[in-house]
Amino acid sequence: MITYFYRNVREEKLLEAARFRTGAWVHVEAPTEEELRTLAAKFKLDHDLLNDALDPNEIPRIELDEDILYIYMRYANRAGNQVTTSPVLLVVGPKFVASISRASIPDLSRLTRAADLFTTQRAKLLLQLMRHVVSTYEHNVTFLTRQIRSVRTKLDVATISNRDFIQFVIIEDALNSFLAELVPTHVLMGSLLAGRYNLTFFEDDRDLIEDLIQTVRQLNETSRSASRTIVNIREAYSSIMTNNLNRQIQLLTSLTVVLTIPTIVFSLYGMNVPLPGMHHTSSFTVIVSGTAVVCAIVLYALYRKRWL
């Protein structure tokens, strides 16, 4: 679906136009092959580069083809507790800015309501689109960090379940994806700031892109920190489980030693041969009492050694 947005400094709000006009923002979601060909022909774009925007594994990068700049980024999206990322292509031409994605970009309506969004200011519009993309990572890094804290609180009472560990794997995978995507995003923003491409940034624009670079750097550090926290929790809980298992083995071993004593005694007196005290009426009481005393002594000795 192709949508045209337009607003100049004299317009009060962003308008959706029926057709393209110079200075418009061309927003494309889930385009068909026919729509891609239409875009390529209408705006003199490279069809193969446009098609790369639909590749689910596309990584952040910059391509410059003649006077048209192609910026590939990825945005974060959450469905329930699952966090995934998808590609988005930002195209800057001489008379337009375009955004092309294979699915809907989260909270795009928030961007379209921005009071300072003017489609005729190409460089600033590009940075606002990039800022919106980066904001999707901010929201989801915060969400994942809260999930980690929620599970970490259970560590004190050692009640982490297998489901929690599965959730850890999912969170860690999402954080690793963020790191793999934010690092090249940081590089491409630095390239834009260095003026290596055909864009002119005013002082306010340079401040905005510097803030974006700082935000991406902080997101990288937060993602790394969250990943380390997951590893630390796993190692801590693994140590707790190992210690609990050792204590249980000690307890069972101690009980086995104690129960072995009456087993030996009663096995001996179960033989069909003449045995001491077999003709005395109090033999049973003496044998059982003596065995109980020996077991109590062994239990006390094991307790003193802290095996119990």
C-alpha positions in Angstrom: 0.0 0.0 0.0 1.4 3.4 -1.0 0.4 6.5 0.9 1.5 10.1 0.2 1.9 12.6 3.1 2.6 16.2 2.6 3.2 19.2 4.9 5.1 22.4 4.4 5.8 25.2 6.9 2.5 26.9 6.1 0.4 23.8 6.8 -1.1 23.3 10.2 -0.9 19.5 10.1 0.2 16.6 8.0 -2.1 15.8 5.2 -2.6 12.6 3.3 -2.5 13.4 -0.4 -4.3 11.5 -3.2 -1.3 11.7 -5.5 2.4 12.5 -5.3 3.6 16.1 -5.2 7.1 17.5 -4.8 8.3 17.4 -1.2 6.0 14.6 -0.2 6.7 11.7 2.1 6.0 8.4 0.3 5.1 5.7 2.8 4.9 2.1 1.6 3.8 -0.9 3.6 3.8 -4.5 2.5 4.2 -3.5 -1.2 3.3 -5.9 -4.0 5.7 -6.6 -6.9 3.6 -4.3 -9.1 3.8 -1.5 -6.5 7.6 -1.8 -6.4 7.8 -1.6 -10.1 5.6 1.5 -10.1 7.8 3.1 -7.5 11.0 2.3 -9.4 9.6 3.7 -12.6 8.0 6.8 -11.1 10.9 7.9 -8.9 13.8 6.4 -11.0 14.7 4.0 -8.2 16.7 0.8 -8.4 14.2 -2.1 -8.3 16.7 -4.6 -6.8 17.5 -2.1 -4.0 13.8 -1.7 -3.3 13.3 -5.4 -3.2 16.0 -5.8 -0.6 13.7 -3.9 1.8 11.5 -7.0 1.8 14.3 -9.3 2.8 13.6 -10.4 6.4 17.3 -10.8 7.0 18.5 -7.5 5.6 21.0 -5.7 7.8 21.4 -1.9 8.3 23.5 -0.3 5.6 23.7 2.6 3.2 23.7 2.6 -0.6 24.1 5.6 -2.8 22.9 5.2 -6.4 23.5 8.4 -8.4 21.7 11.1 -6.4 19.4 8.8 -4.5 20.3 7.6 -1.0 19.1 4.2 0.3 19.3 3.7 4.1 18.4 0.2 5.4 17.4 0.0 9.0 15.5 -2.4 11.2 12.8 -1.6 13.7 11.7 -3.7 16.8 8.2 -5.0 17.1 6.4 -6.8 19.9 3.6 -9.3 19.7 2.6 -10.5 23.1 5.9 -11.4 24.9 7.7 -12.1 21.6 10.0 -9.3 20.3 11.2 -9.4 16.7 12.8 -7.0 14.2 11.9 -6.2 10.6 13.6 -4.2 7.9 12.7 -0.8 6.7 14.2 1.2 3.8 14.4 5.0 3.9 15.0 6.5 0.5 16.0 10.2 0.1 15.6 11.6 -3.4 15.9 15.1 -4.8 12.2 15.8 -4.4 10.9 13.2 -1.9 11.6 11.0 1.1 10.2 7.4 1.1 9.9 4.7 3.7 9.3 1.1 2.6 8.6 -1.8 5.0 7.4 -5.3 4.7 5.0 -4.8 7.6 3.5 -1.9 9.6 5.9 0.2 11.6 4.8 0.4 15.3 3.3 3.6 16.5 3.7 5.4 13.2 0.6 7.5 13.9 2.6 9.1 16.8 5.1 10.3 14.3 2.5 11.6 11.8 1.0 13.7 14.7 4.3 15.4 15.5 4.1 19.2 15.4 7.5 19.6 13.9 7.1 17.1 11.0 7.5 18.9 7.7 7.9 16.6 4.6 9.5 19.4 2.6 12.5 19.4 4.9 14.1 16.2 3.5 17.1 15.9 5.9 15.1 16.6 9.0 12.3 14.2 7.9 14.9 11.5 7.4 16.3 12.0 10.9 12.8 12.0 12.4 12.0 8.7 10.7 15.3 7.3 12.0 14.5 8.6 15.5 11.2 6.8 15.3 12.8 3.6 14.3 15.4 3.9 17.1 12.5 4.6 19.6 11.1 1.1 18.8 14.3 -0.4 20.2 14.1 1.8 23.3 10.6 0.7 24.2 11.4 -3.0 23.7 14.7 -2.9 25.5 12.8 -1.5 28.5 10.2 -4.2 28.1 12.9 -7.0 28.0 14.7 -5.5 31.0 11.5 -5.6 33.0 11.0 -9.2 32.1 14.6 -10.0 33.3 14.0 -8.2 36.6 10.7 -10.1 37.1 12.5 -13.4 36.8 15.5 -12.3 38.9 13.2 -11.6 41.9 12.4 -15.3 41.9 16.1 -16.2 42.4 15.9 -15.3 46.1 13.4 -18.1 46.7 14.8 -20.4 44.1 11.6 -20.9 42.2 12.7 -20.4 38.7 11.0 -22.8 36.4 11.9 -24.3 33.0 9.5 -21.9 31.5 11.5 -19.0 32.9 14.7 -20.5 31.3 12.9 -20.8 28.0 11.9 -17.1 28.3 15.5 -16.3 29.1 16.6 -17.9 25.8 13.9 -15.9 23.9 15.0 -12.6 25.6 18.7 -13.3 25.0 18.0 -14.0 21.4 16.1 -10.7 21.0 18.9 -8.8 22.7 21.6 -10.4 20.5 19.5 -9.4 17.5 19.3 -5.8 18.8 23.1 -5.8 19.2 23.7 -7.2 15.7 21.4 -4.4 14.3 22.3 -1.4 16.4 26.0 -1.6 15.9 25.8 -1.1 12.1 23.0 1.5 12.7 25.5 3.4 14.9 28.1 3.2 12.0 25.7 4.4 9.3 24.6 7.4 11.5 28.2 8.3 12.0 28.6 8.2 8.2 25.7 10.6 7.7 27.1 13.0 10.4 30.5 12.9 8.7 28.8 14.3 5.5 29.8 11.4 3.2 26.5 11.6 1.3 24.5 14.1 -0.6 22.6 15.5 2.4 23.0 18.9 4.0 22.3 19.0 7.7 21.7 22.3 9.5 22.9 22.9 13.0 19.6 21.6 14.6 19.8 18.6 12.4 23.3 17.8 13.4 22.2 18.1 17.1 19.4 15.6 16.4 21.7 13.1 14.7 24.2 13.4 17.5 21.5 12.7 20.0 20.5 9.7 17.9 24.1 8.4 17.9 24.2 8.8 21.7 20.9 7.0 22.1 22.0 4.1 19.9 25.2 3.8 21.9 23.3 3.7 25.1 20.9 1.0 23.7 24.0 -1.1 22.8 25.3 -0.8 26.4 21.9 -1.5 27.9 21.5 -4.6 25.6 24.9 -5.9 26.6 24.2 -5.3 30.3 20.9 -7.2 30.0 22.6 -10.1 28.3 25.2 -10.2 31.0 22.5 -10.2 33.6 20.8 -13.2 32.0 24.1 -15.1 32.0 24.7 -14.2 35.6 21.2 -15.4 36.6 21.7 -18.6 34.8 25.1 -19.3 36.4 23.8 -18.3 39.9 20.7 -20.6 39.6 22.9 -23.4 38.2 25.1 -23.0 41.3 22.0 -23.0 43.5 20.7 -26.2 41.9 24.0 -27.9 42.1 24.3 -27.1 45.8 20.8 -28.3 46.5 21.4 -31.5 44.6 24.6 -32.1 46.6 22.7 -31.6 49.8 20.0 -34.0 48.7 22.6 -36.6 47.8 24.3 -36.1 51.2 20.9 -36.6 52.9 20.1 -39.7 50.9 23.5 -41.1 51.4 23.3 -40.5 55.2 19.9 -42.2 55.4 21.3 -45.1 53.3 24.1 -45.6 55.8 21.7 -45.5 58.8 19.2 -47.9 57.2 22.0 -50.3 56.3 22.6 -51.0 60.0 19.2 -52.6 60.7 19.2 -54.2 57.3 22.5 -56.1 58.2 21.3 -57.0 61.7 17.9 -58.2 60.6 19.4 -60.1 57.7 21.7 -62.0 60.0 18.9 -62.9 62.3 16.8 -64.0 59.4 19.1 -67.0 58.7 17.8 -70.5 59.4 20.8 -71.4 61.7 21.3 -71.4 65.5 21.9 -67.7 66.6 22.7 -66.1 70.0 19.7 -65.5 72.2 17.3 -67.4 69.9 15.7 -69.1 73.0 15.3 -66.0 75.1 11.9 -64.3 75.2 13.4 -60.8 75.3 15.8 -61.3 72.4 13.6 -59.4 69.9 13.3 -56.4 72.2 17.1 -56.4 72.9 18.0 -56.7 69.2 15.6 -54.0 68.1 16.6 -51.6 70.9 20.3 -52.2 70.3 19.9 -51.6 66.6 17.9 -48.4 67.3 20.7 -47.2 69.7 23.4 -47.8 67.1 21.3 -46.0 64.4 20.8 -43.0 66.8 24.6 -42.9 67.4 25.3 -42.9 63.7 22.7 -40.2 63.0 24.2 -38.0 65.7 27.7 -38.5 64.3 26.4 -37.6 60.8 24.6 -34.5 62.2 27.8 -33.4 63.9 29.6 -33.6 60.6 26.7 -31.6 59.0 25.7 -34.3 56.6 22.2 -33.9 57.7 
